[in-house]
């Protein structure tokens, strides 16, 4: 593809010059508004998120039966939140972060069933689709326990239908695993960025994995085309799906309860900062929306993206959203952070959160491995390198000039010691041992150099 006129783009959004050079940047969103003003522009409401939460609760008996590892949580797929004081010390000592507040890890890396944040939206969307089909065909009666979805009658019924999704990895895992458990025929269209172990795991679950030489966008395009050819097919559209978005948003309601139980205050004197790795935008967008519904202006949400695949920042900073991709400014879109290897952002998510998001950071790949090893050494916790992008907020918030300006303008300067910083770990628990070892070896090499 021919590169866009970058000079003209830089006039509109000067940060494009730094993005084009694959430099690490801090971008504060000039379109951020009060939550009240921003929500007026969004059609979705808290009622929609509550409806999604209720649907997940209805399906809990099925989840508990199909996935025994969820028994302790009553069939709800949820992850713990963990204080990481030693990691905070490490970031302060080795990276000069100067972080004053509390540092916590939201461990969606350990979510049951799919081992990543995609277990929220991906599993939710397929459960909703299954519910719609079962009700439409009269297979499910009102008041009936959803445990029946685990019975052979339902599996035989769903085997008449197919599910397609395009993915770089984790969304494909969540869609593939839950769809196969229900009995759907499943096709996961995976880009060249997807890790081999994720393809192998899907195939072990009976999922059809179709590989493409192109990037994420190519896999999504082919998946959509294949689904359109078959009236019995359903396409999970990571770029535009409201169901995915709402499934992710439910996380905020559960996080609120967890923070209360952990004694973490969120109020005028105790601001909350949340940092989320971002690819096409679905998961971080849904979580952002949910957090803003729950906490309003008390929460400050930031995204982190690789320097070569900073599609959401590029789309938002230029105002072009999905009309621009990273290749248009000469970037490759390739990164070790496979879940973030996306060249073109979601228009739906970008337009939805453009007045809610506080800002973004871009991160070099090597830094992901440094953070990964620091967390493993300090806390004994392993998360995927792509998850580690989110530590940029903790490192930069107290020392970066752009962040300092943000803190001053929002009247937070005298509140940072009471602040809580949540790093959203988006994947990790399903990574095979040999792959973990290779990641740790790469981290050691990175630290040495």
C-alpha positions in Angstrom: 0.0 0.0 0.0 1.3 3.5 -0.8 2.1 5.5 2.3 -0.1 8.4 3.2 1.2 12.0 3.0 2.8 12.0 6.4 3.6 15.7 6.3 0.0 16.5 6.1 -0.8 14.0 8.8 1.9 15.6 11.0 0.4 19.0 10.6 -2.9 17.6 11.9 -1.3 15.5 14.6 2.4 16.3 15.3 2.8 13.0 17.2 2.6 11.1 13.9 6.3 12.2 13.3 7.4 10.2 16.4 5.1 7.3 15.7 6.5 7.1 12.1 10.0 6.7 13.6 8.8 3.9 16.0 9.7 6.0 19.0 8.2 5.5 22.4 5.7 8.3 23.1 3.3 9.5 25.7 0.1 10.9 24.2 -2.5 12.7 26.3 -5.9 12.7 24.7 -7.0 16.3 23.9 -10.6 15.1 23.3 -11.1 13.8 26.9 -14.3 15.2 28.4 -16.1 14.7 31.7 -17.7 11.3 31.9 -21.2 12.9 32.0 -20.6 14.8 28.8 -18.9 11.8 27.0 -21.7 9.3 27.9 -24.3 11.5 26.2 -22.6 10.7 22.9 -22.8 6.9 23.5 -25.9 4.8 22.9 -24.9 2.1 25.4 -25.8 2.4 29.1 -25.2 0.7 32.5 -28.5 -1.2 31.8 -26.8 -2.9 28.9 -23.8 -3.9 31.0 -26.1 -5.2 33.8 -28.0 -7.3 31.2 -24.6 -8.8 30.1 -23.7 -9.5 33.7 -27.1 -11.2 34.3 -26.6 -13.4 31.2 -23.3 -14.6 32.4 -24.9 -15.5 35.8 -27.6 -17.5 33.9 -24.9 -19.5 32.2 -22.9 -20.1 35.3 -24.4 -23.6 35.9 -23.3 -24.6 32.3 -19.8 -23.2 32.8 -19.4 -24.9 36.1 -20.3 -28.3 34.5 -18.4 -27.8 31.3 -15.3 -26.4 33.0 -14.8 -27.9 36.5 -12.0 -25.4 37.2 -14.7 -22.8 37.7 -16.4 -24.7 40.5 -14.9 -22.6 43.3 -16.3 -19.4 41.7 -19.8 -21.0 41.0 -19.3 -21.0 37.3 -18.4 -17.4 37.0 -15.2 -16.7 35.1 -13.3 -14.1 37.1 -9.7 -13.2 38.0 -8.1 -12.0 41.2 -6.6 -8.6 41.8 -3.2 -8.6 43.5 -1.1 -6.0 45.2 2.4 -5.9 43.7 4.5 -3.9 46.2 7.8 -5.7 45.2 7.1 -4.9 41.5 6.5 -1.3 42.5 9.9 -1.2 44.3 11.5 -2.7 41.2 10.0 -0.1 38.8 11.2 2.6 41.2 14.7 1.3 41.7 15.5 0.1 38.2 13.4 2.4 36.0 13.3 5.6 38.1 9.5 5.5 38.1 9.0 7.4 41.3 5.6 5.8 41.8 4.1 6.9 45.0 0.7 5.1 45.1 -0.3 1.5 45.3 0.4 -0.8 42.3 -2.0 -3.7 41.6 -2.2 -6.4 39.0 -5.6 -7.4 37.6 -4.9 -11.0 36.7 -7.0 -11.7 33.6 -3.9 -13.6 32.7 -5.3 -16.3 35.0 -8.9 -16.2 33.9 -10.3 -19.8 33.8 -11.1 -21.5 30.5 -9.2 -19.3 28.1 -6.4 -17.7 30.2 -6.8 -14.2 29.0 -8.9 -11.1 29.0 -10.6 -12.4 25.9 -12.4 -15.0 28.1 -14.7 -12.2 29.1 -15.9 -10.8 25.8 -15.3 -13.8 23.6 -17.1 -16.3 25.8 -19.9 -13.9 26.5 -20.6 -13.3 22.8 -20.8 -17.1 22.1 -23.0 -17.7 25.1 -25.4 -15.0 24.0 -25.5 -16.4 20.4 -26.2 -19.9 21.8 -29.0 -18.5 24.0 -30.6 -16.7 21.0 -30.5 -19.9 18.9 -31.9 -22.1 21.7 -34.7 -19.8 22.5 -35.6 -19.2 18.9 -35.8 -23.0 18.2 -37.8 -23.7 21.4 -35.0 -25.8 22.8 -34.7 -23.7 26.0 -37.8 -23.2 28.2 -38.3 -20.2 30.4 -37.1 -20.8 34.0 -35.0 -23.8 33.0 -31.5 -24.1 34.4 -28.8 -23.3 31.8 -27.0 -26.5 32.9 -28.9 -28.1 30.0 -26.5 -26.5 27.6 -24.1 -29.2 28.5 -26.4 -32.0 27.5 -26.0 -34.0 24.2 -29.3 -32.7 22.8 -28.0 -29.2 22.9 -24.6 -30.2 21.5 -26.2 -32.0 18.6 -28.4 -28.9 17.9 -25.4 -26.5 17.9 -23.4 -28.9 15.6 -25.7 -27.7 12.8 -24.2 -24.2 13.2 -20.7 -22.8 12.7 -18.7 -20.0 14.3 -15.9 -18.1 12.6 -13.5 -15.6 14.1 -10.3 -13.8 12.9 -7.6 -13.6 15.6 -3.9 -13.2 16.4 -4.3 -15.6 19.3 -6.2 -15.0 22.5 -9.6 -14.1 21.0 -9.3 -17.2 18.9 -8.6 -19.3 22.0 -11.6 -18.0 23.9 -14.0 -18.3 20.9 -12.7 -21.7 20.0 -12.7 -23.3 23.4 -16.3 -22.1 24.4 -17.8 -22.8 20.9 -16.3 -26.3 20.9 -17.6 -27.0 24.4 -21.1 -26.0 23.3 -20.9 -28.2 20.2 -20.5 -25.6 17.4 -18.3 -26.2 14.4 -15.5 -23.7 14.9 -13.2 -22.0 12.4 -10.4 -19.7 13.7 -8.7 -17.7 11.0 -5.3 -16.8 12.3 -2.7 -14.4 11.1 1.0 -15.0 10.8 1.5 -13.2 14.1 -0.3 -15.9 16.0 2.0 -18.2 18.2 2.2 -21.8 17.2 1.3 -23.1 20.6 -2.1 -21.3 20.4 -2.8 -22.9 17.1 -1.9 -26.3 18.5 -4.1 -25.8 21.6 -7.1 -24.9 19.5 -6.6 -28.0 17.2 -6.4 -30.2 20.3 -10.0 -28.9 21.2 -11.3 -29.9 17.8 -11.2 -26.4 16.3 -10.4 -25.9 12.6 -7.5 -23.4 12.5 -6.9 -21.7 9.1 -3.6 -19.9 8.8 -2.8 -16.9 6.6 0.4 -15.3 5.5 -1.0 -11.8 6.0 -1.7 -9.9 9.2 -4.6 -9.7 11.6 -6.7 -7.6 9.1 -6.3 -10.3 6.4 -7.4 -13.0 8.8 -10.5 -11.1 9.8 -11.4 -10.3 6.2 -11.2 -14.0 5.2 -13.1 -15.1 8.3 -15.9 -12.7 7.5 -16.1 -13.8 3.9 -16.2 -17.5 4.8 -19.0 -16.9 7.4 -21.1 -15.0 4.8 -21.1 -18.0 2.5 -22.9 -20.1 5.0 -26.3 -19.1 6.4 -25.7 -21.3 9.4 -22.5 -19.5 10.3 -21.9 -16.7 12.8 -19.0 -14.3 12.6 -17.4 -12.8 15.7 -16.4 -9.4 14.7 -13.7 -8.2 17.0 -13.6 -4.8 15.2 -17.3 -3.9 15.6 -19.1 -6.3 18.0 -21.3 -4.7 20.7 -21.7 -8.1 22.4 -17.9 -8.5 22.8 -17.7 -4.9 24.1 -20.4 -5.4 26.7 -18.9 -8.7 27.9 -15.6 -6.9 28.5 -17.5 -4.1 30.3 -18.8 -6.5 32.9 -15.2 -6.6 34.3 -15.7 -3.1 35.8 -18.7 -4.2 37.9 -16.7 -7.1 39.3 -13.5 -5.0 39.8 -15.5 -2.5 41.9 -16.5 -5.3 44.3 -12.9 -6.6 44.4 -11.4 -3.2 45.2 -14.0 -2.7 48.0 -13.1 -6.1 49.5 -9.4 -5.3 49.3 -9.8 -2.0 51.0 -8.8 0.1 48.0 -10.5 3.4 48.1 -11.6 5.2 45.0 -12.9 8.7 45.6 -11.9 12.4 45.2 -8.8 11.9 47.4 -7.9 8.5 46.0 -7.7 8.5 42.2 -7.6 5.3 40.2 -5.3 4.8 37.2 -5.9 1.8 35.0 -3.5 0.8 32.2 -4.5 -1.8 29.5 -2.6 -3.3 26.6 -4.4 -2.5 23.3 -4.6 -4.2 20.0 -7.7 -3.6 17.8 -9.4 -2.1 20.9 -12.3 -4.4 21.8 -11.2 -5.5 25.3 -9.7 -2.2 26.5 -12.6 -0.3 25.0 -15.2 -2.4 26.8 -13.3 -2.2 30.1 -12.9 1.6 29.7 -16.6 2.1 29.2 -17.4 -0.1 32.2 -14.9 1.7 34.4 -16.2 5.1 33.4 -19.8 4.0 34.1 -18.7 2.8 37.6 -16.2 5.5 38.6 -16.8 8.4 36.3 -14.0 11.1 36.5 -12.4 9.3 39.4 -10.7 6.8 37.0 -8.1 7.6 34.5 -7.6 5.0 31.8 -4.6 4.6 29.6 -3.7 2.2 26.8 -0.3 0.8 25.9 0.7 -0.4 22.4 3.9 -1.6 20.7 5.8 1.0 18.7 5.3 -1.0 15.5 1.6 -1.6 16.0 0.2 1.5 17.6 -3.0 1.5 15.6 -5.4 2.8 18.2 -3.2 5.8 19.1 -2.7 6.5 15.4 -6.4 6.3 14.7 -7.4 8.5 17.6 -4.6 11.1 17.3 -5.4 11.7 13.6 -9.2 11.4 14.0 -9.1 8.9 11.2 -9.8 5.8 13.3 -10.1 2.7 11.0 -9.4 4.8 7.9 -5.7 4.6 8.7 -3.4 1.8 9.5 0.2 1.7 10.8 1.5 0.6 7.4 0.3 3.9 6.0 3.0 5.7 8.0 5.7 3.1 7.2 5.4 0.9 10.3 5.4 -2.9 10.0 2.6 -3.9 12.4 4.9 -6.7 13.6 5.7 -7.2 17.3 6.6 -9.9 19.8 3.3 -8.9 21.5 1.2 -11.2 19.3 -2.1 -10.1 20.9 -1.4 -6.5 20.0 -0.1 -7.1 16.5 -2.9 -5.1 14.8 -2.4 -2.6 12.0 -5.9 -1.0 11.9 -8.0 0.0 14.9 -11.7 -0.6 15.5 -13.8 2.4 14.4 -16.6 1.4 16.8 -14.3 1.3 19.8 -12.3 4.4 18.8 -15.4 6.5 18.3 -16.9 5.2 21.6 -14.0 5.9 23.9 -12.5 9.0 22.2 -13.9 11.2 24.9 -13.3 8.7 27.8 -9.7 7.7 27.3 -7.0 9.7 29.2 -4.1 8.8 26.9 -1.7 6.2 25.5 1.9 5.0 25.7 3.9 3.2 23.0 6.5 0.6 24.1 9.5 -1.0 22.4 9.3 -4.9 22.4 12.5 -5.3 24.4 10.9 -3.4 27.3 8.1 -5.9 27.4 10.5 -8.7 28.3 12.3 -6.6 30.9 9.0 -6.0 32.7 8.0 -9.6 32.3 11.2 -10.8 34.0 10.9 -8.1 36.7 7.4 -9.3 37.6 8.5 -13.0 37.6 11.6 -12.3 39.7 9.9 -9.9 42.2 6.4 -11.4 42.5 6.7 -14.9 41.1 4.0 -14.1 38.6 4.2 -14.9 34.9 2.2 -13.0 32.3 2.6 -12.8 28.5 5.0 -10.2 27.1 2.1 -8.4 25.5 0.4 -7.9 28.9 3.6 -6.2 30.2 3.0 -3.2 27.9 0.7 -1.9 30.6 3.5 -1.3 33.0 4.4 1.8 31.0 1.8 3.8 32.9 3.3 2.9 36.2 6.8 3.8 35.0 5.8 7.1 33.3 3.0 8.6 35.3 5.1 10.3 37.9 8.1 11.3 35.7 7.0 11.9 32.1 6.5 15.6 31.3 3.2 15.0 29.5 1.9 13.0 32.4 3.0 15.7 34.8 0.9 18.2 32.8 -2.1 15.8 32.9 -1.8 15.5 36.7 -1.6 19.2 37.2 -4.5 20.0 34.8 -6.7 17.4 36.6 -5.9 18.6 40.1 -4.1 15.4 41.1 -0.7 16.6 42.2 -1.4 16.4 45.9 -3.3 13.1 45.6 -0.8 10.8 43.9 0.4 9.2 47.2 -3.1 7.9 47.8 -3.6 6.8 44.2 -4.1 3.2 43.0 -2.5 2.1 39.7 -4.0 -1.1 38.1 -2.0 -2.9 35.4 -4.4 -5.1 33.4 -2.7 -8.4 32.7 -4.4 -9.7 29.6 -2.9 -13.2 29.1 -0.4 -15.8 30.4 -1.7 -18.8 32.3 -2.1 -21.1 29.2 1.4 -20.4 27.9 3.2 -23.8 27.7 6.3 -24.3 29.9 8.8 -24.4 27.0 7.4 -21.1 25.6 7.7 -19.5 29.0 11.3 -20.7 29.2 12.0 -19.1 25.8 10.5 -15.8 26.9 12.6 -15.8 30.1 15.7 -16.5 28.1 14.9 -13.7 25.7 14.4 -11.4 28.7 17.8 -12.3 30.1 19.4 -11.5 26.7 17.5 -8.2 26.6 18.6 -7.2 30.1 22.3 -8.1 29.3 22.2 -5.9 26.2 
